[in-house]
Amino acid sequence: MSHQETSGPTVIVARRVLPGREGEYMAWHEQISRAASGFPGYLSSELQPPNSAHPGEWVTVYSFATAGELSSWLASDERRNIAAAGAHLIEPDVREQHVAALRTAPEPVTVVFSQVIDQDGHQAFNVLYEDVAGRMRSFPGFLGSDLLQPVDGVQEEHVIVASFASRPDLDRWLQSDSRAEWLDKATPVIQGERTINVVGGFGGWFPAVPNRPRGPKRWKQAVAVLLALYPTSLLITAVRSEIAPDLNMVLAVLVANVLGVAALSFFLMPIVTRWLDAWLSS
């Protein structure tokens, strides 16, 4: 479909950051992303702060050109050491979801369903996918879907990736009787638990667009974030100093981080990226 772009083998990592450690986590994430960018086959790594698509979770999406190159990064001592150095910033339950390839669309909400299919049910699940794709097509805002078959060493599950124009459009499908009916039909061939991850467009503050599928250059992203973050931090600090000058430092840092991330995610970054669009695209 012309409105979609295809990435290489991808891993989606969802982490819950401990309260008050958001600033440190962003710095740590920049370090691990910079390390990933030095590995052969690296295509992109995007960070999405918590939002309505994945409340409470910071989601990273890594893409590499081949499955072997992605596996080399994931199994590397460098990644393991950096991950260990940042473990104190996050809750221990880290979720990883591996996808052999991924289609994204301009500013979609994307949902990734993973399920292990029993050995005798592969053909039946292919038929079930055609059924569910037809059902989704009848819902407003549906952009497209793919069925990704298992790939040795990368993806053990059958993965359905579906994109909708907005979160309300996706929610209408997720909560629909049509989907519930399809799940009843699919359950007999599914082994164990199904994994669902809603990631709200792979780009976070810098969503992919058709002429910029990997997002802006990393240094330009950093400049754009700094332009929004610096005055926001100054304003929050000034207001907090006036309203609660004796506030405990730990609580003050927590409040500042929560307000800062919320302001950037839901208000400032969309404005900044719109203002700087031509420069970010160059």
C-alpha positions as CSV (number, residue, x, y, z in Angstrom):
1,M,0.0,0.0,0.0
2,S,1.4,3.4,-1.0
3,H,0.9,5.1,2.4
4,Q,3.1,2.6,4.2
5,E,6.8,2.1,4.6
6,T,8.5,-1.2,5.5
7,S,11.3,-1.5,8.1
8,G,13.7,-4.4,8.6
9,P,13.6,-6.9,11.5
10,T,12.4,-5.0,14.5
11,V,12.3,-5.4,18.3
12,I,9.9,-3.4,20.5
13,V,11.1,-2.9,24.1
14,A,8.6,-1.6,26.7
15,R,10.0,-0.4,30.1
16,R,8.4,1.3,33.1
17,V,10.7,4.0,34.5
18,L,10.8,4.5,38.2
19,P,9.2,7.8,39.4
20,G,11.6,10.7,39.3
21,R,14.2,9.0,37.1
22,E,12.8,10.0,33.8
23,G,15.6,12.5,33.0
24,E,18.3,10.0,33.8
25,Y,16.4,7.4,31.7
26,M,16.4,9.6,28.7
27,A,20.1,10.1,29.0
28,W,20.7,6.4,29.4
29,H,18.5,5.7,26.4
30,E,20.6,8.1,24.3
31,Q,23.6,6.1,25.3
32,I,22.2,2.7,24.4
33,S,20.8,4.0,21.1
34,R,24.1,5.5,20.2
35,A,25.7,2.1,20.9
36,A,23.2,0.4,18.7
37,S,23.8,2.8,15.9
38,G,27.4,1.6,15.7
39,F,26.4,-2.0,14.9
40,P,26.3,-3.3,11.3
41,G,22.8,-3.2,9.8
42,Y,21.4,-0.6,12.1
43,L,18.5,1.4,10.6
44,S,16.9,3.3,13.5
45,S,15.9,3.4,17.1
46,E,13.0,5.5,18.3
47,L,11.9,6.3,21.8
48,Q,8.2,6.9,22.7
49,P,7.5,8.4,26.1
50,P,4.3,7.2,27.8
51,N,1.1,8.3,26.1
52,S,-2.5,7.2,25.7
53,A,-1.4,4.4,23.4
54,H,1.0,2.9,26.0
55,P,0.3,4.5,29.4
56,G,3.1,4.2,31.9
57,E,5.5,2.6,29.5
58,W,8.5,4.0,27.6
59,V,8.7,2.1,24.3
60,T,11.8,1.7,22.2
61,V,11.7,0.4,18.6
62,Y,15.0,-0.9,17.1
63,S,15.2,-1.8,13.4
64,F,18.1,-3.5,11.6
65,A,18.6,-4.5,8.0
66,T,18.7,-8.3,8.6
67,A,17.7,-10.7,11.3
68,G,21.3,-11.7,11.9
69,E,22.4,-8.1,12.5
70,L,19.5,-7.5,14.9
71,S,20.4,-10.7,16.8
72,S,24.1,-9.6,17.0
73,W,23.0,-6.3,18.6
74,L,20.6,-8.0,21.1
75,A,23.1,-10.6,22.1
76,S,26.1,-8.2,22.3
77,D,28.1,-7.7,25.5
78,E,27.9,-3.9,24.8
79,R,24.1,-3.9,25.0
80,R,24.1,-6.2,28.0
81,N,26.5,-4.0,29.9
82,I,24.7,-0.7,29.1
83,A,21.3,-2.4,30.0
84,A,22.8,-3.5,33.4
85,A,24.0,0.0,34.1
86,G,20.5,1.4,33.6
87,A,18.6,-1.3,35.5
88,H,18.3,0.9,38.6
89,L,16.2,3.3,36.6
90,I,13.4,0.9,35.6
91,E,11.1,-1.7,37.0
92,P,12.4,-5.2,36.5
93,D,9.6,-6.4,34.2
94,V,10.8,-5.4,30.7
95,R,8.7,-6.6,27.7
96,E,10.3,-7.4,24.4
97,Q,8.4,-8.2,21.2
98,H,10.2,-9.3,18.0
99,V,8.8,-8.7,14.6
100,A,10.4,-9.9,11.3
101,A,9.4,-6.7,9.5
102,L,7.0,-3.8,10.2
103,R,4.9,-1.5,8.1
104,T,4.2,1.9,9.4
105,A,2.0,4.7,8.1
106,P,2.0,8.5,8.5
107,E,1.0,9.2,12.2
108,P,-0.9,6.0,12.8
109,V,-1.7,4.1,15.9
110,T,-0.2,0.7,15.3
111,V,-1.2,-2.5,17.2
112,V,1.0,-5.6,17.1
113,F,-0.6,-8.9,18.0
114,S,1.7,-11.9,18.6
115,Q,0.5,-15.5,19.1
116,V,2.1,-19.0,18.9
117,I,0.1,-21.2,16.6
118,D,0.1,-25.0,17.1
119,Q,1.9,-27.0,14.5
120,D,-1.2,-28.2,12.8
121,G,-2.9,-24.9,12.8
122,H,-0.7,-22.7,10.5
123,Q,-3.0,-23.0,7.4
124,A,-6.1,-22.5,9.5
125,F,-4.6,-19.3,11.0
126,N,-3.8,-17.9,7.5
127,V,-7.5,-18.3,6.7
128,L,-8.4,-16.7,10.1
129,Y,-6.1,-13.7,9.2
130,E,-8.0,-13.1,6.0
131,D,-11.2,-13.1,8.0
132,V,-9.9,-10.6,10.6
133,A,-8.4,-8.4,7.9
134,G,-11.8,-8.2,6.2
135,R,-13.5,-7.4,9.5
136,M,-11.0,-4.6,10.2
137,R,-11.6,-3.1,6.7
138,S,-15.2,-2.4,7.6
139,F,-14.1,-0.1,10.5
140,P,-13.5,3.6,10.1
141,G,-9.9,4.7,10.2
142,F,-8.4,1.3,9.3
143,L,-5.2,1.9,7.3
144,G,-3.8,-1.6,6.6
145,S,-2.6,-4.8,8.1
146,D,0.0,-7.5,7.6
147,L,0.4,-11.1,8.8
148,L,4.1,-11.9,9.5
149,Q,4.9,-15.6,9.5
150,P,7.5,-17.0,12.0
151,V,11.1,-16.4,11.1
152,D,13.8,-18.7,12.6
153,G,16.0,-16.9,15.1
154,V,13.9,-13.7,15.0
155,Q,10.2,-14.2,15.5
156,E,8.6,-17.4,16.9
157,E,5.0,-16.2,16.7
158,H,2.6,-15.4,14.0
159,V,2.3,-11.6,14.2
160,I,-0.5,-9.4,13.0
161,V,0.3,-5.7,12.6
162,A,-2.6,-3.4,12.0
163,S,-2.6,0.4,11.7
164,F,-5.5,2.8,12.3
165,A,-5.7,6.6,11.8
166,S,-6.3,7.4,15.5
167,R,-6.5,5.8,18.9
168,P,-10.3,6.1,19.0
169,D,-10.5,4.3,15.6
170,L,-8.3,1.5,17.1
171,D,-10.3,1.3,20.3
172,R,-13.6,0.9,18.4
173,W,-12.1,-2.2,16.8
174,L,-10.5,-3.6,20.0
175,Q,-13.8,-3.2,21.9
176,S,-16.1,-4.5,19.0
177,D,-18.3,-7.5,19.0
178,S,-16.7,-8.4,15.6
179,R,-13.3,-8.7,17.2
180,A,-14.6,-10.7,20.1
181,E,-16.3,-13.1,17.7
182,W,-13.1,-13.5,15.7
183,L,-11.1,-14.3,18.9
184,D,-13.5,-17.1,19.8
185,K,-12.9,-18.6,16.3
186,A,-9.1,-18.2,16.6
187,T,-8.6,-19.5,20.2
188,P,-8.5,-23.2,19.3
189,V,-5.3,-22.8,17.2
190,I,-3.5,-20.4,19.6
191,Q,-1.1,-21.8,22.2
192,G,-0.6,-19.9,25.4
193,E,-1.0,-16.2,25.9
194,R,-1.4,-13.6,23.2
195,T,0.9,-10.5,23.3
196,I,-0.6,-7.2,22.4
197,N,1.4,-4.0,22.1
198,V,0.0,-0.6,21.0
199,V,2.8,1.8,20.1
200,G,1.0,4.8,18.6
201,G,3.1,5.3,15.5
202,F,6.8,4.5,15.3
203,G,8.4,7.8,15.8
204,G,7.3,9.2,19.1
205,W,8.0,12.9,19.0
206,F,9.4,12.5,15.4
207,P,6.9,10.3,13.5
208,A,7.9,8.7,10.2
209,V,6.5,10.1,7.1
210,P,6.7,8.8,3.5
211,N,9.6,11.0,2.5
212,R,11.4,10.4,5.9
213,P,10.7,6.8,7.0
214,R,13.6,6.7,9.5
215,G,12.9,10.1,11.0
216,P,15.2,13.1,11.2
217,K,18.9,12.9,11.9
218,R,19.6,12.1,15.5
219,W,21.5,15.4,16.2
220,K,18.5,17.4,14.8
221,Q,16.2,15.5,17.0
222,A,18.4,16.5,20.0
223,V,18.3,20.1,19.0
224,A,14.5,20.1,18.6
225,V,14.0,18.5,22.0
226,L,16.5,21.0,23.6
227,L,14.6,23.9,22.1
228,A,11.4,22.7,23.8
229,L,12.9,21.3,27.0
230,Y,15.1,24.2,28.1
231,P,12.5,26.9,28.4
232,T,10.0,24.3,29.8
233,S,12.5,23.4,32.6
234,L,13.1,27.0,33.4
235,L,9.4,27.8,33.6
236,I,8.6,24.8,35.8
237,T,11.5,25.6,38.1
238,A,10.5,29.2,38.4
239,V,6.8,28.4,39.1
240,R,7.7,25.7,41.6
241,S,10.2,28.1,43.4
242,E,7.4,30.6,43.8
243,I,4.6,28.2,44.9
244,A,6.6,25.7,46.9
245,P,10.2,26.9,47.6
246,D,10.7,24.5,50.4
247,L,9.6,21.4,48.5
248,N,11.6,18.3,49.2
249,M,14.3,17.9,46.4
250,V,13.2,14.3,45.5
251,L,9.6,15.4,45.2
252,A,10.5,18.5,43.3
253,V,12.5,16.5,40.7
254,L,9.6,14.1,40.3
255,V,7.1,16.9,39.8
256,A,9.4,18.7,37.3
257,N,10.0,15.5,35.3
258,V,6.3,14.5,35.2
259,L,5.2,18.0,34.1
260,G,8.1,18.4,31.7
261,V,7.5,15.0,29.9
262,A,3.7,15.7,29.8
263,A,4.2,19.2,28.3
264,L,6.7,18.0,25.7
265,S,4.7,14.9,24.7
266,F,1.2,16.4,24.5
267,F,1.8,20.0,23.6
268,L,5.3,21.4,22.8
269,M,6.9,18.7,20.6
270,P,4.1,18.6,18.1
271,I,4.4,22.4,17.7
272,V,8.2,22.4,17.6
273,T,8.4,19.6,15.0
274,R,5.7,21.4,12.9
275,W,7.7,24.6,13.0
276,L,11.0,22.8,12.2
277,D,9.6,20.3,9.7
278,A,11.5,21.6,6.6
279,W,14.8,21.7,8.6
280,L,14.2,18.3,10.1
281,S,13.5,16.9,6.6
282,S,16.7,18.2,5.1
